[in-house]
Amino acid sequence: MLVSFLGGVPAALDAGDLLTVLLFSVSATVLALSIIVITAV
């Protein structure tokens, strides 16, 4: 999913955009994991 998403992004990304995408994906993953843990408990 992440690879196909990054494949659709133009190659002319600067470090700021790449960092933003990485931070967004990490925060989304943490949020999803926390929701799974909360519902499991």
N, C-alpha and C positions, 0 to 999 in steps of 0.2 A: 504494500500500500504506500509506504513512504517512498520507495524507489520510483514507483510510477508517478507519484506526486512531484518528486524532484525532477523527473524526466520531462514533465510538462512545463517546468519553470525555465525561462530563458537562461542561457549560459552566462549572460552578462550580469551576474549577481555580485554585489559588493559584499564585504564582510558583514556589514550591518544587517542586510537583508537575510543573509545566511544564518547569522546569530539569532535573528528574530524567529526564523522558521524553526531552528533547533529548540529555542526556548519554548515556543508554542507547542511543539510536538512533545517535549518532555513534560510540560505542565499538563497537557491533555492526558498523557499516559498516567501520570501520578494521580490526577483527578479520577480517571477511570478505575485505577487500582483501589483507591480509597473508597469509592462507591461500592465496588465489589466486596471489599472487606467489611464495610458497614452493613451491607445487606446480608452477608454470610453470617455475621455475628448477631 
